Amino acid sequence: MMEKKVLTHLDKDGYVRMVDVSAKAETAREAVARGRIYMKPETLSLITSGQVKKGDVFTTAKIAGILAAKKTADLIPMCHPLNITHVEIKFTPLPQESTVEIESEVKIVGRTGVEMEALTAVAVAALTIYDMCKAVDRSMRIGDIYLVKKAGGKSGLYLAEERNEDFKTR
């Protein structure tokens, strides 16, 4: 029989709550998230050639993504403040699709996972790219943000099915 899934941020009466993780064991945990920002080919060319007037787009977006991962509990009401041990943000320009794929990896040794931190890092990195390039391309579109991998904790390993083919048809 399949285990029934419950919403952990609701108490027995249906009210929101922060999950009590004090009894959980500290374990190594990690999460990987991805997303994309779509833009005009000329905008991608400006980014990759270092010609954006506001500065180095990828370095600025990387710093913003790292800060966002560290500040997730300030943005998402039921997230726990965490002592993150590692954040990595990678950017892959895809000229044939006129997009940049953003990937974040977040690690911790703690009592709760870092999925929200990885997802938030991708979202804020994408928003930073938008902010730095909006003067030349207000039509940029952010999307396709999803959890790729989650490891550690009681629920173990989660791996998303590869979704890139789905993204091309949207």
C-alpha positions as CSV (number, residue, x, y, z in Angstrom):
1,M,0.0,0.0,0.0
2,M,1.3,3.5,-0.9
3,E,2.1,5.9,1.9
4,K,-0.2,8.8,2.2
5,K,1.5,12.2,1.7
6,V,0.6,15.0,4.0
7,L,1.3,18.7,4.0
8,T,3.8,19.2,6.7
9,H,3.2,22.9,7.1
10,L,-0.3,22.4,8.3
11,D,-1.2,21.4,11.9
12,K,-4.0,18.9,12.8
13,D,-6.5,21.7,12.5
14,G,-5.4,22.9,9.1
15,Y,-3.5,26.0,10.2
16,V,-0.1,26.9,8.9
17,R,2.9,26.2,11.0
18,M,6.7,25.9,10.9
19,V,7.6,22.2,11.0
20,D,9.4,21.3,14.3
21,V,12.7,19.7,13.2
22,S,14.4,19.6,16.6
23,A,14.1,15.8,17.0
24,K,15.6,15.1,13.5
25,A,19.2,14.0,13.2
26,E,21.7,16.2,11.5
27,T,22.7,14.7,8.2
28,A,24.5,15.8,5.0
29,R,21.9,17.2,2.6
30,E,22.0,18.7,-0.8
31,A,19.7,20.0,-3.5
32,V,20.2,21.0,-7.2
33,A,17.8,23.2,-9.0
34,R,17.7,24.6,-12.6
35,G,15.9,27.3,-14.5
36,R,16.2,29.3,-17.6
37,I,16.0,32.9,-18.8
38,Y,15.0,33.4,-22.4
39,M,16.1,36.5,-24.3
40,K,16.7,38.0,-27.7
41,P,19.8,36.6,-29.5
42,E,21.4,40.0,-29.3
43,T,21.0,40.2,-25.6
44,L,22.7,36.8,-25.1
45,S,25.5,38.0,-27.3
46,L,26.0,41.1,-25.2
47,I,26.1,39.0,-22.1
48,T,28.6,36.4,-23.4
49,S,30.9,39.1,-24.9
50,G,31.0,41.1,-21.7
51,Q,29.4,44.2,-23.3
52,V,26.5,44.8,-20.9
53,K,27.0,48.3,-19.6
54,K,26.0,47.4,-16.0
55,G,29.0,45.0,-15.7
56,D,29.7,41.3,-15.6
57,V,26.3,39.8,-15.7
58,F,27.2,36.2,-14.7
59,T,29.4,37.2,-11.8
60,T,26.7,39.6,-10.4
61,A,24.0,37.0,-10.9
62,K,26.1,34.3,-9.2
63,I,26.7,36.6,-6.1
64,A,22.9,37.4,-6.0
65,G,22.0,33.7,-6.2
66,I,24.4,32.8,-3.4
67,L,23.0,35.6,-1.2
68,A,19.4,34.5,-2.1
69,A,20.1,30.9,-0.9
70,K,21.4,32.3,2.4
71,K,18.4,34.6,2.8
72,T,15.6,32.1,1.8
73,A,14.2,32.0,5.3
74,D,13.7,35.7,5.1
75,L,11.6,35.3,1.9
76,I,9.7,32.1,2.3
77,P,7.7,32.2,5.6
78,M,7.9,28.6,6.7
79,C,11.6,28.0,5.8
80,H,14.0,27.5,8.6
81,P,17.1,29.7,8.9
82,L,20.0,27.5,7.9
83,N,23.8,27.4,8.2
84,I,24.5,26.6,4.5
85,T,27.9,25.0,3.9
86,H,28.1,25.4,0.1
87,V,26.4,27.2,-2.7
88,E,27.4,26.9,-6.4
89,I,25.7,28.7,-9.3
90,K,26.5,27.8,-12.9
91,F,25.4,29.5,-16.1
92,T,25.2,27.7,-19.5
93,P,24.5,30.0,-22.4
94,L,22.5,28.1,-25.1
95,P,22.7,30.2,-28.2
96,Q,20.6,27.9,-30.3
97,E,17.7,28.5,-27.9
98,S,18.6,32.1,-27.1
99,T,18.6,31.2,-23.4
100,V,20.8,30.8,-20.4
101,E,20.3,27.8,-18.2
102,I,21.0,28.4,-14.5
103,E,21.9,25.7,-12.1
104,S,22.4,25.9,-8.4
105,E,23.7,23.4,-5.9
106,V,23.3,23.9,-2.2
107,K,24.7,21.8,0.6
108,I,24.2,21.7,4.4
109,V,24.7,19.4,7.4
110,G,21.5,19.9,9.2
111,R,18.0,18.8,10.2
112,T,16.1,20.0,7.1
113,G,16.7,20.0,3.4
114,V,17.8,22.8,1.1
115,E,15.5,22.5,-1.8
116,M,13.9,25.9,-1.3
117,E,17.4,27.5,-1.0
118,A,18.4,25.9,-4.4
119,L,15.2,27.0,-6.1
120,T,15.5,30.5,-4.6
121,A,19.1,30.8,-5.8
122,V,18.1,30.0,-9.4
123,A,15.1,32.5,-9.3
124,V,17.1,35.4,-7.9
125,A,20.1,34.7,-10.3
126,A,17.6,34.9,-13.2
127,L,16.0,38.1,-11.9
128,T,19.5,39.6,-11.6
129,I,20.2,38.8,-15.2
130,Y,16.9,40.4,-16.1
131,D,17.7,43.5,-14.1
132,M,21.2,43.9,-15.6
133,C,19.9,43.5,-19.2
134,K,16.4,45.1,-19.1
135,A,17.6,48.3,-20.8
136,V,18.2,46.3,-24.0
137,D,15.6,43.6,-23.7
138,R,12.4,43.9,-21.6
139,S,10.9,40.9,-23.3
140,M,13.1,38.4,-21.4
141,R,11.2,35.5,-19.9
142,I,12.1,33.6,-16.7
143,G,10.8,30.1,-16.3
144,D,11.3,26.4,-16.1
145,I,12.6,26.5,-12.5
146,Y,12.5,23.0,-11.0
147,L,14.2,20.7,-8.5
148,V,16.6,18.4,-10.2
149,K,18.0,16.5,-7.2
150,K,17.5,16.3,-3.5
151,A,19.7,14.0,-1.3
152,G,19.9,13.3,2.4
153,G,17.4,13.2,5.2
154,K,14.6,10.7,5.9
155,S,13.1,10.7,2.5
156,G,16.4,10.0,0.8
157,L,17.3,10.6,-2.9
158,Y,15.0,12.4,-5.3
159,L,16.0,12.8,-9.0
160,A,13.7,14.6,-11.4
161,E,13.0,13.2,-14.8
162,E,14.9,15.0,-17.5
163,R,12.6,17.8,-18.7
164,N,14.5,19.7,-21.3
165,E,12.4,18.3,-24.2
166,D,9.3,19.6,-22.4
167,F,10.8,23.0,-22.2
168,K,11.4,23.3,-25.9
169,T,7.7,22.9,-26.7
170,R,6.5,25.7,-24.3
